[in-house]
Amino acid sequence: MPPAESAGTYMKRKAGLLILSKLHRLFLNLAFAALTMAPLPALAESNGPVSDITRDVVNFLGLHADKTTTPSQVINFFGFGSNQANNPTDPQPIAEPVKQEVAPREIAPPAQLTDVSAPPRLPAVTAAAPSVETPLHRLFCVEYARMRSGLTVFGDARHWWDRAKNIYARVSHPVEEAVMVFSGSKRLKRGHVAVVTGIVSPRQIIVDQANWENHGEIDHATPVLDVSRDNDWSQVRVWDIHSGTFGAHVYAISGFISKSLATASND
């Protein structure tokens, strides 16, 4: 230890030299790995002079003659450089899909149809074929209807009609984006709710619903047929995707709850 230096100063200088030595060794290891994994074009030549190889190594490392410039190429090679934003292997940003606003469309009760004993098969004019989706976790009809419609109604589905009174518009005929409320019965003890996604005809609509088959699934583009005697949508049959026709069971309907309509109907 030089006599002019104190013990503390000497130890600090020694520690600094040790850190610089380790950083130098790390830099050399990174440079060697980069050269090994990505050979320079000049090294591929069998008879390249030593001076050319030295110049190519300096250029690859991004060094000038004084070797003070940051080795940007080596850093970029290991994925830390600024130009990694243009790396074509990185996940490309996906633009947010533009959600089209669906204007509520409703139908007026048409003239009475006298023969509903033989429900027609699914017509060809539908937006999509009925399908079943298995979600990540089991869904119930009420939570799915709340998410799809934005209605803040809670409790069993059979109570939704009464609990929506004086809060949302209640109508007796189908309205797009409205929630169709199935009344409680022996078969549907807690009732059921489904979201109207399309109107096919005065006697047929399309709905999305959850847990209709009691598997926690989501049923998309499910046709529903009005089979009431007065065509007032008080009784319906629901499409059975397994048999490819409307089911034999008739379900009572309380009505349709709409968040979009400004005034309620005189139900």
C-alpha positions as a Markdown table, in Angstrom:
| # | Residue | x | y | z |
|---|---|---|---|---|
| 1 | Met | 0.0 | 0.0 | 0.0 |
| 2 | Pro | 1.5 | 3.4 | -0.9 |
| 3 | Pro | 2.3 | 5.5 | 2.1 |
| 4 | Ala | 0.2 | 8.5 | 0.9 |
| 5 | Glu | -3.0 | 6.5 | 0.9 |
| 6 | Ser | -5.1 | 5.6 | 3.9 |
| 7 | Ala | -6.3 | 2.1 | 4.5 |
| 8 | Gly | -9.9 | 3.0 | 3.6 |
| 9 | Thr | -8.8 | 4.7 | 0.3 |
| 10 | Tyr | -6.7 | 1.7 | -0.6 |
| 11 | Met | -9.5 | -0.7 | 0.0 |
| 12 | Lys | -11.9 | 1.3 | -2.1 |
| 13 | Arg | -9.5 | 1.5 | -5.0 |
| 14 | Lys | -8.9 | -2.2 | -4.8 |
| 15 | Ala | -12.6 | -3.0 | -4.8 |
| 16 | Gly | -13.1 | -0.7 | -7.8 |
| 17 | Leu | -10.4 | -2.4 | -9.7 |
| 18 | Leu | -11.9 | -5.8 | -8.9 |
| 19 | Ile | -15.3 | -4.7 | -10.2 |
| 20 | Leu | -13.8 | -3.3 | -13.4 |
| 21 | Ser | -12.0 | -6.6 | -13.9 |
| 22 | Lys | -15.2 | -8.6 | -13.5 |
| 23 | Leu | -17.1 | -6.3 | -15.9 |
| 24 | His | -14.3 | -6.6 | -18.5 |
| 25 | Arg | -14.4 | -10.4 | -18.2 |
| 26 | Leu | -18.1 | -10.4 | -18.6 |
| 27 | Phe | -17.9 | -8.2 | -21.7 |
| 28 | Leu | -15.3 | -10.4 | -23.3 |
| 29 | Asn | -17.5 | -13.5 | -22.6 |
| 30 | Leu | -20.6 | -11.8 | -24.2 |
| 31 | Ala | -18.5 | -10.7 | -27.2 |
| 32 | Phe | -17.2 | -14.3 | -27.7 |
| 33 | Ala | -20.6 | -15.8 | -27.4 |
| 34 | Ala | -22.0 | -13.3 | -30.0 |
| 35 | Leu | -19.2 | -14.1 | -32.4 |
| 36 | Thr | -19.7 | -17.8 | -31.9 |
| 37 | Met | -23.5 | -17.7 | -32.5 |
| 38 | Ala | -23.5 | -15.1 | -35.3 |
| 39 | Pro | -20.2 | -15.5 | -37.3 |
| 40 | Leu | -19.1 | -12.4 | -39.2 |
| 41 | Pro | -19.2 | -12.4 | -43.0 |
| 42 | Ala | -15.5 | -11.7 | -43.1 |
| 43 | Leu | -14.7 | -14.7 | -40.9 |
| 44 | Ala | -16.4 | -16.9 | -43.4 |
| 45 | Glu | -13.7 | -16.2 | -45.9 |
| 46 | Ser | -11.0 | -18.8 | -45.7 |
| 47 | Asn | -8.0 | -16.5 | -46.5 |
| 48 | Gly | -9.1 | -13.2 | -44.9 |
| 49 | Pro | -6.1 | -11.3 | -43.5 |
| 50 | Val | -5.7 | -10.8 | -39.8 |
| 51 | Ser | -6.1 | -7.0 | -40.2 |
| 52 | Asp | -9.5 | -7.4 | -41.9 |
| 53 | Ile | -10.7 | -9.8 | -39.2 |
| 54 | Thr | -9.7 | -7.3 | -36.5 |
| 55 | Arg | -11.5 | -4.5 | -38.3 |
| 56 | Asp | -14.7 | -6.6 | -38.7 |
| 57 | Val | -14.6 | -7.5 | -35.0 |
| 58 | Val | -14.3 | -3.8 | -34.0 |
| 59 | Asn | -17.2 | -2.9 | -36.4 |
| 60 | Phe | -19.4 | -5.8 | -35.0 |
| 61 | Leu | -18.8 | -4.7 | -31.4 |
| 62 | Gly | -19.6 | -1.1 | -32.4 |
| 63 | Leu | -16.2 | 0.2 | -31.2 |
| 64 | His | -14.3 | 3.1 | -32.7 |
| 65 | Ala | -10.5 | 3.3 | -32.7 |
| 66 | Asp | -10.4 | 4.5 | -29.2 |
| 67 | Lys | -12.8 | 1.7 | -28.1 |
| 68 | Thr | -15.0 | 4.0 | -26.1 |
| 69 | Thr | -18.3 | 3.5 | -27.9 |
| 70 | Thr | -21.0 | 1.4 | -26.4 |
| 71 | Pro | -21.0 | -2.1 | -28.0 |
| 72 | Ser | -24.6 | -1.6 | -29.3 |
| 73 | Gln | -24.5 | -4.6 | -31.7 |
| 74 | Val | -23.6 | -7.1 | -29.0 |
| 75 | Ile | -26.3 | -5.6 | -26.7 |
| 76 | Asn | -28.9 | -5.7 | -29.5 |
| 77 | Phe | -27.9 | -9.3 | -30.3 |
| 78 | Phe | -28.9 | -10.4 | -26.7 |
| 79 | Gly | -32.2 | -8.5 | -26.9 |
| 80 | Phe | -31.5 | -5.4 | -24.8 |
| 81 | Gly | -31.0 | -2.9 | -27.6 |
| 82 | Ser | -33.5 | -0.2 | -28.6 |
| 83 | Asn | -34.0 | -1.6 | -32.1 |
| 84 | Gln | -35.7 | -4.7 | -30.7 |
| 85 | Ala | -39.0 | -2.9 | -31.3 |
| 86 | Asn | -38.6 | -3.8 | -34.9 |
| 87 | Asn | -37.9 | -7.5 | -34.2 |
| 88 | Pro | -40.4 | -9.4 | -36.5 |
| 89 | Thr | -40.5 | -12.3 | -34.0 |
| 90 | Asp | -42.0 | -10.1 | -31.3 |
| 91 | Pro | -45.8 | -10.3 | -30.8 |
| 92 | Gln | -47.3 | -7.6 | -33.0 |
| 93 | Pro | -50.0 | -5.3 | -31.4 |
| 94 | Ile | -53.5 | -6.2 | -32.3 |
| 95 | Ala | -55.9 | -3.4 | -32.9 |
| 96 | Glu | -58.9 | -3.3 | -30.7 |
| 97 | Pro | -62.0 | -4.6 | -32.6 |
| 98 | Val | -64.5 | -1.9 | -33.2 |
| 99 | Lys | -67.7 | -2.9 | -31.6 |
| 100 | Gln | -70.7 | -1.9 | -33.6 |
| 101 | Glu | -73.6 | -0.5 | -31.7 |
| 102 | Val | -76.8 | -2.4 | -32.2 |
| 103 | Ala | -79.9 | -0.3 | -32.3 |
| 104 | Pro | -82.8 | -2.0 | -30.5 |
| 105 | Arg | -85.3 | -3.3 | -33.0 |
| 106 | Glu | -88.7 | -4.5 | -31.9 |
| 107 | Ile | -91.6 | -6.1 | -33.6 |
| 108 | Ala | -95.3 | -5.4 | -33.3 |
| 109 | Pro | -97.6 | -8.4 | -32.6 |
| 110 | Pro | -98.7 | -9.7 | -36.1 |
| 111 | Ala | -101.9 | -11.3 | -37.1 |
| 112 | Gln | -102.8 | -14.5 | -35.3 |
| 113 | Leu | -101.5 | -17.7 | -36.9 |
| 114 | Thr | -104.0 | -20.5 | -36.5 |
| 115 | Asp | -101.8 | -23.6 | -37.0 |
| 116 | Val | -98.8 | -23.9 | -34.6 |
| 117 | Ser | -99.2 | -27.7 | -34.0 |
| 118 | Ala | -96.3 | -28.4 | -36.4 |
| 119 | Pro | -93.5 | -25.9 | -35.7 |
| 120 | Pro | -91.3 | -25.3 | -38.8 |
| 121 | Arg | -87.7 | -26.4 | -38.9 |
| 122 | Leu | -84.9 | -23.9 | -38.7 |
| 123 | Pro | -85.1 | -21.5 | -41.7 |
| 124 | Ala | -82.1 | -20.8 | -43.8 |
| 125 | Val | -82.1 | -17.1 | -43.1 |
| 126 | Thr | -80.1 | -17.0 | -39.8 |
| 127 | Ala | -77.0 | -14.9 | -39.0 |
| 128 | Ala | -75.2 | -17.9 | -37.6 |
| 129 | Ala | -75.7 | -21.6 | -37.0 |
| 130 | Pro | -76.6 | -22.7 | -33.4 |
| 131 | Ser | -73.4 | -23.6 | -31.5 |
| 132 | Val | -72.3 | -24.5 | -28.0 |
| 133 | Glu | -69.3 | -22.9 | -26.3 |
| 134 | Thr | -67.6 | -24.3 | -23.2 |
| 135 | Pro | -66.4 | -21.4 | -21.0 |
| 136 | Leu | -63.4 | -21.5 | -18.6 |
| 137 | His | -65.8 | -21.9 | -15.7 |
| 138 | Arg | -69.4 | -22.9 | -15.3 |
| 139 | Leu | -71.8 | -20.1 | -16.1 |
| 140 | Phe | -75.4 | -19.7 | -14.9 |
| 141 | Cys | -78.0 | -18.0 | -17.0 |
| 142 | Val | -78.5 | -15.0 | -14.7 |
| 143 | Glu | -74.8 | -14.0 | -14.6 |
| 144 | Tyr | -74.4 | -14.4 | -18.3 |
| 145 | Ala | -77.5 | -12.3 | -19.0 |
| 146 | Arg | -76.2 | -9.6 | -16.7 |
| 147 | Met | -72.9 | -9.5 | -18.5 |
| 148 | Arg | -74.4 | -9.5 | -22.0 |
| 149 | Ser | -77.3 | -7.0 | -21.3 |
| 150 | Gly | -75.9 | -4.7 | -18.6 |
| 151 | Leu | -79.0 | -5.2 | -16.5 |
| 152 | Thr | -78.4 | -5.0 | -12.8 |
| 153 | Val | -81.1 | -7.4 | -11.8 |
| 154 | Phe | -80.3 | -10.1 | -9.3 |
| 155 | Gly | -81.8 | -13.3 | -7.8 |
| 156 | Asp | -83.3 | -16.3 | -9.5 |
| 157 | Ala | -84.3 | -15.8 | -13.1 |
| 158 | Arg | -88.0 | -16.3 | -12.3 |
| 159 | His | -87.9 | -13.1 | -10.1 |
| 160 | Trp | -86.3 | -10.9 | -12.8 |
| 161 | Trp | -89.6 | -9.7 | -14.3 |
| 162 | Asp | -91.0 | -8.4 | -11.0 |
| 163 | Arg | -87.7 | -6.9 | -9.9 |
| 164 | Ala | -87.2 | -5.0 | -13.1 |
| 165 | Lys | -90.4 | -3.1 | -12.6 |
| 166 | Asn | -90.0 | 0.7 | -12.4 |
| 167 | Ile | -86.3 | 0.2 | -13.3 |
| 168 | Tyr | -86.2 | -1.0 | -16.9 |
| 169 | Ala | -88.6 | -1.1 | -19.7 |
| 170 | Arg | -90.7 | -4.3 | -19.7 |
| 171 | Val | -92.4 | -5.3 | -23.0 |
| 172 | Ser | -94.5 | -8.2 | -24.0 |
| 173 | His | -92.9 | -8.7 | -27.5 |
| 174 | Pro | -89.2 | -9.4 | -28.5 |
| 175 | Val | -86.7 | -6.5 | -28.6 |
| 176 | Glu | -83.1 | -6.9 | -29.8 |
| 177 | Glu | -80.6 | -6.9 | -26.8 |
| 178 | Ala | -83.5 | -7.4 | -24.4 |
| 179 | Val | -83.6 | -10.2 | -21.8 |
| 180 | Met | -86.3 | -12.8 | -22.3 |
| 181 | Val | -87.6 | -14.0 | -18.9 |
| 182 | Phe | -88.8 | -17.6 | -18.6 |
| 183 | Ser | -91.4 | -18.0 | -15.9 |
| 184 | Gly | -90.8 | -20.6 | -13.1 |
| 185 | Ser | -92.4 | -24.0 | -13.6 |
| 186 | Lys | -91.9 | -27.6 | -12.5 |
| 187 | Arg | -89.3 | -28.0 | -15.3 |
| 188 | Leu | -87.7 | -24.7 | -14.7 |
| 189 | Lys | -87.9 | -24.3 | -10.9 |
| 190 | Arg | -85.8 | -21.1 | -10.9 |
| 191 | Gly | -86.8 | -19.9 | -14.2 |
| 192 | His | -84.4 | -18.9 | -17.0 |
| 193 | Val | -83.2 | -15.8 | -18.9 |
| 194 | Ala | -81.8 | -15.4 | -22.4 |
| 195 | Val | -80.6 | -12.4 | -24.4 |
| 196 | Val | -82.3 | -11.7 | -27.7 |
| 197 | Thr | -79.7 | -11.2 | -30.4 |
| 198 | Gly | -81.9 | -11.2 | -33.5 |
| 199 | Ile | -85.4 | -11.2 | -34.8 |
| 200 | Val | -86.1 | -13.6 | -37.7 |
| 201 | Ser | -89.8 | -13.2 | -38.1 |
| 202 | Pro | -92.9 | -12.2 | -36.0 |
| 203 | Arg | -92.8 | -15.7 | -34.5 |
| 204 | Gln | -89.2 | -16.5 | -34.3 |
| 205 | Ile | -86.2 | -14.9 | -32.6 |
| 206 | Ile | -82.5 | -15.8 | -31.9 |
| 207 | Val | -81.1 | -15.8 | -28.4 |
| 208 | Asp | -77.8 | -16.3 | -26.6 |
| 209 | Gln | -78.0 | -18.0 | -23.3 |
| 210 | Ala | -76.1 | -20.0 | -20.7 |
| 211 | Asn | -76.6 | -23.2 | -18.8 |
| 212 | Trp | -79.7 | -24.2 | -20.9 |
| 213 | Glu | -78.5 | -27.8 | -20.9 |
| 214 | Asn | -77.4 | -27.6 | -17.2 |
| 215 | His | -73.7 | -28.0 | -18.1 |
| 216 | Gly | -72.6 | -24.4 | -17.5 |
| 217 | Glu | -72.2 | -23.9 | -21.3 |
| 218 | Ile | -73.0 | -21.0 | -23.5 |
| 219 | Asp | -75.5 | -21.6 | -26.3 |
| 220 | His | -75.1 | -19.2 | -29.2 |
| 221 | Ala | -77.6 | -18.3 | -31.9 |
| 222 | Thr | -80.4 | -20.5 | -30.4 |
| 223 | Pro | -83.7 | -20.1 | -32.3 |
| 224 | Val | -86.9 | -19.6 | -30.1 |
| 225 | Leu | -90.4 | -20.1 | -31.6 |
| 226 | Asp | -93.5 | -18.4 | -30.4 |
| 227 | Val | -96.3 | -21.1 | -30.1 |
| 228 | Ser | -98.8 | -19.0 | -28.1 |
| 229 | Arg | -102.4 | -19.1 | -29.4 |
| 230 | Asp | -102.6 | -15.3 | -29.7 |
| 231 | Asn | -99.1 | -14.8 | -30.9 |
| 232 | Asp | -98.3 | -12.8 | -27.7 |
| 233 | Trp | -95.0 | -14.5 | -26.9 |
| 234 | Ser | -96.4 | -16.0 | -23.7 |
| 235 | Gln | -95.4 | -19.5 | -24.7 |
| 236 | Val | -92.3 | -20.7 | -26.7 |
| 237 | Arg | -90.4 | -23.7 | -27.8 |
| 238 | Val | -86.6 | -23.7 | -27.9 |
| 239 | Trp | -84.3 | -25.1 | -30.5 |
| 240 | Asp | -82.6 | -28.4 | -29.6 |
| 241 | Ile | -79.2 | -28.5 | -31.1 |
| 242 | His | -78.8 | -32.3 | -30.7 |
| 243 | Ser | -82.0 | -33.3 | -32.6 |
| 244 | Gly | -81.8 | -30.4 | -35.1 |
| 245 | Thr | -85.4 | -29.2 | -34.4 |
| 246 | Phe | -87.5 | -27.3 | -31.9 |
| 247 | Gly | -88.0 | -29.1 | -28.6 |
| 248 | Ala | -91.3 | -30.6 | -27.6 |
| 249 | His | -91.6 | -28.8 | -24.3 |
| 250 | Val | -93.5 | -25.5 | -24.2 |
| 251 | Tyr | -92.2 | -22.8 | -21.8 |
| 252 | Ala | -94.1 | -19.9 | -20.3 |
| 253 | Ile | -92.6 | -16.5 | -20.8 |
| 254 | Ser | -93.1 | -13.5 | -18.4 |
| 255 | Gly | -91.9 | -10.9 | -21.0 |
| 256 | Phe | -88.8 | -9.0 | -22.2 |
| 257 | Ile | -86.7 | -6.6 | -20.1 |
| 258 | Ser | -85.0 | -3.9 | -22.2 |
| 259 | Lys | -82.3 | -1.5 | -21.0 |
| 260 | Ser | -82.3 | 0.5 | -24.2 |
| 261 | Leu | -86.0 | 1.4 | -24.5 |
| 262 | Ala | -86.9 | 4.7 | -22.9 |
| 263 | Thr | -90.5 | 3.9 | -21.9 |
| 264 | Ala | -92.2 | 0.7 | -20.8 |
| 265 | Ser | -95.1 | -0.9 | -22.6 |
| 266 | Asn | -98.4 | -1.2 | -20.9 |
| 267 | Asp | -98.0 | -4.8 | -20.0 |
